[in-house]
Amino acid sequence: MNGAESLVRTLVAGGVNVCFTNPGTSEMHFVAALDRVEGMRCVLGLFEGVVTGAADGYFRMKGTPASTLLHLGPGLANGLANLHNAKKAASGIVNIVGQHAGYHIEYNAPLTSDIEGLARPMSSWVRTSPDAKSVARDGAAAIAAASGAPPQIATLILPADTAWNEADGIAEVPASSQRAGYSTEAVDAAARVLRGGERTLLLMTGNALTEKGLALAQQIAGKTGCAVMGQTYNSRMARGQGRFAIERVPYVVAQVEANDPVAFFAYPDKPSLLKPEGCEVHRMTEGGDNSVAALEALASAVGAKPADAKPQRSVELVKPTGALTHEAIAMAIATAIPENAIVVDESITTGRGFFPPTAAAAPHDWLQNMGGSIGFSTPVATGAAVACPDRKVICMVGDGSAMYTLQSLWTQARENLDVVTIVFANRMYQILRGEFDGVGAGEPGRRAQDMLSIDRPTLDWVSLAKGMGVPGRAVETADEFNKALAEANAEKGPRLIEVRM
Ligand SMILES: Cc1ncc(C[n+]2csc(CCOP(=O)(O)OP(=O)(O)O)c2C)c(N)n1
């Protein structure tokens, strides 16, 4: 058994059985090993941003890491933006990055680069395997790092000779270094704050936003009168009928995993922190803690019971007709989300009002971009669909964002993934129009406007999708949109809907 095969076998034995790949020469022995080893689903992405984003989406839905296979420094670099988003979302990923054979590096061949240097900012664990006999052990350590609490992005660099030389066999994954728990003192402190009667907001993110965490928060709110909100962006949130519907942000006191609310950007003369002066912040749990268990302890400390949960008001859902306004789009989507769907949200300006109506939609999970690097949604939707083949994935994306990682559609077609991509074709970087004002840059002139619009030439989304094997359809009215959504829901497999605005 060579080093590459020892690694693939170690990954499979360690529960990593999906590999999102885009290989090159230095990874050929790993690719050959994939042929010999049963139990690894290999999914090709035609750009590394698709590969790394898919691994992020997979982890968010599965809770266990997938692996990626990337080609030396440039392949990794192409995937870094979505590794950044994955890191902010606390997703665990095992990256395998090829490297030249050790003795070849001194010749400075074209693809030679500082791979560890490229990997470090977006990975929490980086190692270059020194020889074939170490590869399995290093792979097992990477799995442990990626699966720990909190999960991490682990990048294992595999020089070509460590892949082709003789190895010893597979390695067992060591126990993950940390077990998810919580601080009882922090829970007691939060209970004291809640009992103290001051105006309090329970701010939540991470695993607190599971159905169970939300239900506990609803009971605590019913018992103590505190408000409950989610962080502005969350990696995954249980939403829809029967779930506690929470809005997102401004002032803070007790916190579950969440950070102080911070403005996305700095603007001249505006604050960076969104909490008001005099607002005290108490952190109850950190990323990697078991927030649901902490909320259970908090509920018990304040005496909150299921009967304390107050019934909530929700928006009445009616299929929209007429023009495709933002409200009509929101309502059409809310009425069309099928039960147990996974919604990936990169709708940018079009989706600003999506939250209230979709709270009344069928139960679903809602995934957001926590790293702010656009081009996140189509890969994440791809990985989520690989993780959950029995669930419909709805990917909502602005046309500007969709152009970054469009190749996801090809992977969705090849793997016949059940993803409906809804592209909001406003032919602009609409959000940046607002930002231009926001930073006080004045009125955009013609050249500036050209940097904020994507209308010349017009992107033809139906043709782009067709070219990658995904059937598409453009809609211009609410009725057409309702119909296209119903069609997409009626069948499995990838679809694209271009919403012309
Ligand atoms: C990697 C990266 N490059 C550039 C940006 C800056 N940026 C933020 S939003 C945006 C445009 C989004 O356009 P679109 O998806 O069409 O949504 P809209 O604003 O029109 O609603 C850009 C370029 C970014 N966030 N990330």
The ligand as a Gaussian input file, in Angstrom:
#p B3LYP/6-31G(d) Opt

LIG

1 1
 C      -14.974000      38.047000      -2.815000
 C      -15.782000      39.294000      -2.788000
 N      -15.589000      40.215000      -3.747000
 C      -16.309000      41.343000      -3.759000
 C      -17.234000      41.589000      -2.784000
 C      -17.967000      42.910000      -2.736000
 N      -19.381000      42.719000      -2.994000
 C      -20.287000      42.604000      -2.006000
 S      -21.815000      42.400000      -2.561000
 C      -21.304000      42.488000      -4.160000
 C      -22.271000      42.419000      -5.274000
 C      -23.435000      41.529000      -5.049000
 O      -24.239000      41.582000      -6.190000
 P      -25.473000      40.642000      -6.358000
 O      -25.144000      39.278000      -5.919000
 O      -25.974000      40.799000      -7.752000
 O      -26.539000      41.200000      -5.311000
 P      -27.282000      42.619000      -5.254000
 O      -26.371000      43.527000      -4.514000
 O      -27.510000      43.078000      -6.653000
 O      -28.535000      42.361000      -4.517000
 C      -19.931000      42.650000      -4.240000
 C      -19.172000      42.730000      -5.516000
 C      -17.398000      40.593000      -1.784000
 N      -18.248000      40.729000      -0.778000
 N      -16.683000      39.461000      -1.831000

